[in-house]
Amino acid sequence: MSDHSADVMISARDLRKSFVDRSGTTVEAVKGIDIDVRRGEAFGFLGPNGAGKSSTMRMIAAVSPVTGGELRILGLDPAEHGPAIRSRLGVCPQEDTLDNELNVFDNLYIYGRYFGIPKREVRERADELLEFVQLTEKRAAKVESLSGGMKRRLTIARSLINRPEILLLDEPTTGLDPQARHVLWDRLFRLKQQGVTLVITTHYMDEAEQLCDRLVVMDRGVVAAEGSPLDLIREHSTREVSELRFPVGDHDATAEKIADLGQRVEVLPDRILVYSDDGEHVLEQVHERGLRPIASLVRRSTLEDVFLRLTGRTLVD
């Protein structure tokens, strides 16, 4: 085995997942995707609900059987080695599944005992993890008294009790306020520094840009694009975007007058987006043509621009 193949933690070839819904119709949730996740990287699945992200994650977690294609986790086939794979994974589900009847420390302690970790060792690990996620002061508190951000941090701490080689995070910051999200991002970045491989699903563009070394954009069960956030922006967008707001009802007519100013012009209900490599120059040319936007700004392209280009849909659930 080459060094490269030894560093591949997750490998999928033509991976497929189908299931029968309540009406008896066969739904193909994942339609033949190829991915490689390397040791120590943060790999993201980006896309709207229904794109196939969670179905893929459940197969990687070895809790949902593969319908077709090939999947290897840590070099093992989940169909044959499910328990061995699960013992080396950490899973942070989309919904918090903490035990509200137990205090913060006991949520970690009892979960650790499920893995057969000796009592003394699991106590030490629990204390270390509470410090890591900044919950030491809440050690004896009941779970129901915690804020949403604290519960997410406790869920992540619990998923780390078995010292996993791969941590799966399904929509880790959904519902959190900006401050709580940034605290969580900091903890995840530190985990990556410690060598833990992170696999993240999200529909938040800024989260993917902040956390992921590489990602795939999924849409309707297929991979629409793959690469680093920067590579995807370079390939599918422009360096800058000029946002122009005109009076309501004027956008379509105005867009025709400035269609030649950018590589691409997109009309949204409340503004016009002009994609170019020099946004300030675009604004100058707009003014030279006698057009006066109510408001304007120039910003760098983001993954959201890439997503809209690839799927033509917003990410509103």
Secondary structure as the mmCIF struct_conf table of DSSP 4:
data_model
#
loop_
_struct_conf.conf_type_id
_struct_conf.id
_struct_conf.beg_label_comp_id
_struct_conf.beg_label_asym_id
_struct_conf.beg_label_seq_id
_struct_conf.end_label_comp_id
_struct_conf.end_label_asym_id
_struct_conf.end_label_seq_id
HELX_RH_AL_P HELX_RH_AL_P1 ASP A 3 ALA A 6
TURN_TY1_P TURN_TY1_P1 ASP A 7 ASP A 7
STRN STRN1 VAL A 8 VAL A 20
TURN_TY1_P TURN_TY1_P2 ARG A 22 SER A 23
BEND BEND1 GLY A 24 GLY A 24
STRN STRN2 THR A 26 ARG A 38
TURN_TY1_P TURN_TY1_P3 ARG A 39 GLY A 40
STRN STRN3 ALA A 42 LEU A 46
TURN_TY1_P TURN_TY1_P4 ASN A 49 GLY A 50
BEND BEND2 ALA A 51 GLY A 52
HELX_RH_AL_P HELX_RH_AL_P2 LYS A 53 ILE A 60
TURN_TY1_P TURN_TY1_P5 ALA A 61 ALA A 62
BEND BEND3 VAL A 63 SER A 64
STRN STRN4 GLY A 68 ILE A 73
TURN_TY1_P TURN_TY1_P6 LEU A 74 GLY A 75
STRN STRN5 LEU A 76 LEU A 76
HELX_RH_AL_P HELX_RH_AL_P3 PRO A 78 ARG A 86
TURN_TY1_P TURN_TY1_P7 SER A 87 ARG A 88
STRN STRN6 LEU A 89 CYS A 92
BEND BEND4 GLN A 94 GLU A 95
TURN_TY1_P TURN_TY1_P8 ASN A 100 GLU A 101
BEND BEND5 LEU A 102 LEU A 102
STRN STRN7 ASN A 103 ASN A 103
HELX_RH_AL_P HELX_RH_AL_P4 VAL A 104 TYR A 114
TURN_TY1_P TURN_TY1_P9 PHE A 115 GLY A 116
HELX_RH_AL_P HELX_RH_AL_P5 LYS A 119 PHE A 132
TURN_TY1_P TURN_TY1_P10 VAL A 133 GLN A 134
HELX_RH_3T_P HELX_RH_3T_P1 THR A 136 LYS A 138
TURN_TY1_P TURN_TY1_P11 ARG A 139 ALA A 140
BEND BEND6 ALA A 141 ALA A 141
STRN STRN8 LYS A 142 LYS A 142
HELX_RH_3T_P HELX_RH_3T_P2 VAL A 143 SER A 145
BEND BEND7 LEU A 146 LEU A 146
HELX_RH_AL_P HELX_RH_AL_P6 GLY A 148 SER A 159
TURN_TY1_P TURN_TY1_P12 LEU A 160 ASN A 162
BEND BEND8 GLU A 165 GLU A 165
STRN STRN9 ILE A 166 ASP A 170
BEND BEND9 GLU A 171 GLU A 171
TURN_TY1_P TURN_TY1_P13 PRO A 172 GLY A 175
HELX_RH_AL_P HELX_RH_AL_P7 PRO A 178 GLN A 193
TURN_TY1_P TURN_TY1_P14 GLN A 194 GLY A 195
STRN STRN10 THR A 197 THR A 202
BEND BEND10 HIS A 203 HIS A 203
HELX_RH_AL_P HELX_RH_AL_P8 MET A 205 LEU A 211
BEND BEND11 ASP A 213 ASP A 213
STRN STRN11 ARG A 214 ASP A 219
TURN_TY1_P TURN_TY1_P15 ARG A 220 GLY A 221
STRN STRN12 VAL A 222 GLY A 227
HELX_RH_AL_P HELX_RH_AL_P9 PRO A 229 HIS A 236
BEND BEND12 SER A 237 SER A 237
BEND BEND13 ARG A 239 ARG A 239
STRN STRN13 GLU A 240 ARG A 245
BEND BEND14 PRO A 247 PRO A 247
TURN_TY1_P TURN_TY1_P16 VAL A 248 GLY A 249
HELX_RH_AL_P HELX_RH_AL_P10 HIS A 251 LYS A 257
TURN_TY1_P TURN_TY1_P17 ILE A 258 ASP A 260
BEND BEND15 LEU A 261 GLN A 263
STRN STRN14 ARG A 264 VAL A 267
BEND BEND16 PRO A 269 ASP A 270
STRN STRN15 ILE A 272 SER A 276
BEND BEND17 ASP A 277 ASP A 277
HELX_RH_AL_P HELX_RH_AL_P11 GLY A 279 GLU A 288
TURN_TY1_P TURN_TY1_P18 ARG A 289 GLY A 290
BEND BEND18 ILE A 294 ILE A 294
STRN STRN16 ALA A 295 ARG A 300
HELX_RH_AL_P HELX_RH_AL_P12 LEU A 303 THR A 311
BEND BEND19 GLY A 312 GLY A 312
#
